[in-house]
Amino acid sequence: MKLGLIDFLDERFEVRRVTREFIDHQVPDHVNWLYCFGGITFLCFLIQVVTGVLLAFNYQPTMDGAYSSILHIMDDVPFGVLIRSIHAWTANIMIFMVILHMMRVFFHGAYRPPRELNWLTGVILFFITITFGFSGYLLPMNQLSYWATKVGTEIAGAIPLVGPGVQAFLLGGDKIGDPTLTRFYTMHIVILPVVVSALLAGHFYMVRKQGISEPL
């Protein structure tokens, strides 16, 4: 039965050929542990997706229900403390790994042509990762997340010309409330993951096409 399924997929998607290309791909001699930061970042993203989906089953994106649902996850849901802790710590590690990855690329000069577009997508992914952290910080709706979000939105509101509009868009009104939480939640679990997945696909394709750059 398994062989039949593999043959079915191979006939339509050339699964065996693609798998063989990945397995037989030669890693350049200059690649060392410094080149692992990007892969670790991607691994953190996958962990965030899995743990985020598990948390979303029990989370309530409302002012009245957010904090109580977090307590429910921590106290009543099997392995809830573990899942939430992994999600929170992996978020910090992901941001740290993105910074290390960008430093490695910069100091190795891997942003030079023809890889400038890959560098650009990496910079955009860095800012999206920061936005991931900012949007997720409000979701527990405790005192720390509330006031941190208030400070962050006020900083956004101080941007010349567009600041007030950006702040109003983020808040969904004139203060933090249900519309704010809904917007941050939607951004965190729908918009940003879709955008990141698309950019990662392009990022990986360019790395595969152009190869791994050598240090200066």
PEVEN-V277155 format. One record per residue. RES is the residue in one letter. PHI is phi in radians with two decimals (* if undefined). PSI is psi in whole degrees, -180 to 180 (999 if undefined). OMEGA is omega in whole degrees, 0 to 359 (NA if undefined). Layout:
res->{RES;RES}
phi->{PHI;PHI}
psi->{PSI;PSI}
omega->{OMEGA;OMEGA}
This chain:
res->{M;K;L;G;L;I;D;F;L;D;E;R;F;E;V;R;R;V;T;R;E;F;I;D;H;Q;V;P;D;H;V;N;W;L;Y;C;F;G;G;I;T;F;L;C;F;L;I;Q;V;V;T;G;V;L;L;A;F;N;Y;Q;P;T;M;D;G;A;Y;S;S;I;L;H;I;M;D;D;V;P;F;G;V;L;I;R;S;I;H;A;W;T;A;N;I;M;I;F;M;V;I;L;H;M;M;R;V;F;F;H;G;A;Y;R;P;P;R;E;L;N;W;L;T;G;V;I;L;F;F;I;T;I;T;F;G;F;S;G;Y;L;L;P;M;N;Q;L;S;Y;W;A;T;K;V;G;T;E;I;A;G;A;I;P;L;V;G;P;G;V;Q;A;F;L;L;G;G;D;K;I;G;D;P;T;L;T;R;F;Y;T;M;H;I;V;I;L;P;V;V;V;S;A;L;L;A;G;H;F;Y;M;V;R;K;Q;G;I;S;E;P;L}
phi->{*;-1.13;-1.12;-1.11;-1.16;-1.12;-1.10;-1.07;-1.22;-1.17;-1.14;-1.75;-2.15;0.91;-1.07;-1.10;-1.15;-1.13;-1.11;-1.15;-1.10;-1.18;-1.18;-1.50;-1.12;-1.52;-1.48;-1.01;-1.16;-1.39;-1.29;-2.34;-1.13;-1.13;-1.50;-1.54;-1.10;-1.12;-1.14;-1.14;-1.06;-1.14;-1.08;-1.10;-1.10;-1.11;-1.10;-1.08;-1.10;-1.13;-1.18;-1.14;-1.12;-1.12;-1.20;-1.13;-1.10;-2.10;-1.62;-2.05;-1.41;-2.32;-1.06;-1.41;-1.82;-1.10;-1.17;-1.15;-1.22;-1.14;-1.09;-1.09;-1.09;-1.27;-1.74;-1.98;-1.31;-1.00;1.08;-1.09;-1.08;-1.11;-1.11;-1.17;-1.14;-1.07;-1.09;-1.21;-1.21;-1.14;-1.08;-1.14;-1.13;-1.08;-1.10;-1.10;-1.20;-1.06;-1.10;-1.10;-1.10;-1.16;-1.11;-1.09;-1.09;-1.15;-1.28;-1.56;1.21;-1.38;-1.57;-1.25;-0.95;-1.66;-1.80;-1.17;-1.19;-1.16;-1.10;-1.11;-1.12;-1.14;-1.12;-1.10;-1.10;-1.08;-1.17;-1.17;-1.08;-1.09;-1.13;-0.95;-1.10;-1.18;-1.21;-1.35;-1.17;-1.34;-1.02;-1.13;0.94;-1.73;-1.08;-1.10;-1.19;-1.10;-1.27;-1.12;-1.18;-1.06;-1.12;-1.11;-1.23;-1.22;-1.11;-1.08;-1.21;-1.50;-1.15;-1.02;1.23;-1.63;-0.97;-1.02;-1.17;-1.11;-1.12;-1.12;-1.15;-1.17;-1.38;1.24;2.94;-1.79;-2.70;-1.23;-2.72;-1.00;-1.06;-1.11;-1.10;-1.11;-1.17;-1.15;-1.15;-1.10;-1.09;-1.28;-1.86;-2.12;-1.14;-1.12;-1.06;-1.15;-1.13;-1.10;-1.07;-1.15;-1.18;-1.12;-1.05;-1.16;-1.07;-1.19;-1.10;-1.18;-1.12;-1.16;-1.27;-1.64;1.46;-1.47;-1.22;-1.66;-1.06;-1.07}
psi->{-43;-42;-36;-40;-42;-43;-39;-47;-37;-36;-30;-32;4;51;-43;-42;-45;-43;-40;-38;-41;-42;-41;-2;129;130;130;153;-27;-7;128;-164;-22;-23;4;-12;-39;-43;-38;-39;-44;-39;-41;-38;-43;-41;-40;-40;-49;-51;-34;-40;-42;-40;-35;-24;-26;4;142;112;60;156;-38;-30;-13;-55;-40;-33;-33;-42;-39;-43;-43;-34;-34;-33;130;130;18;-42;-43;-47;-45;-38;-43;-42;-45;-46;-38;-32;-44;-43;-38;-45;-42;-42;-36;-43;-45;-40;-43;-37;-42;-46;-42;-49;-21;-3;28;3;-3;156;140;23;16;-33;-36;-38;-41;-45;-34;-40;-43;-41;-34;-48;-34;-37;-42;-41;-36;-50;-42;-44;-34;-20;-30;-25;-36;-22;45;-177;-43;-48;-35;-52;-32;-41;-38;-45;-43;-42;-32;-35;-43;-36;-17;-3;132;141;-62;-7;-53;-38;-41;-43;-42;-37;-43;-42;-29;21;-152;-2;168;126;-162;-42;-36;-49;-39;-43;-43;-40;-44;-42;-40;-38;-11;-64;-54;-43;-39;-45;-43;-43;-42;-44;-37;-39;-46;-39;-48;-36;-42;-37;-42;-40;-43;-14;171;127;153;150;158;999}
omega->{179;179;177;179;179;178;178;180;182;180;184;185;181;184;182;181;180;179;180;178;179;182;184;182;182;176;180;184;184;182;178;185;179;181;183;186;178;179;178;177;179;177;178;178;179;177;178;179;183;182;178;178;179;179;183;179;185;183;178;183;176;180;182;187;186;184;179;178;175;176;177;178;183;188;191;184;177;181;182;179;180;183;180;179;177;180;183;182;179;176;178;180;181;178;180;181;176;179;179;179;179;177;179;180;182;184;174;178;183;178;183;176;9;187;183;178;177;175;180;178;177;178;178;178;177;181;177;177;176;179;174;181;182;181;180;184;182;193;177;178;170;183;182;182;180;185;176;178;178;178;181;179;176;174;177;180;180;178;181;175;187;185;181;179;178;180;179;178;181;184;186;182;181;178;180;180;180;177;178;181;179;180;179;180;178;178;187;188;183;189;184;177;179;180;180;180;179;180;178;178;177;180;181;180;180;177;180;183;186;181;179;185;175;177;177;NA}
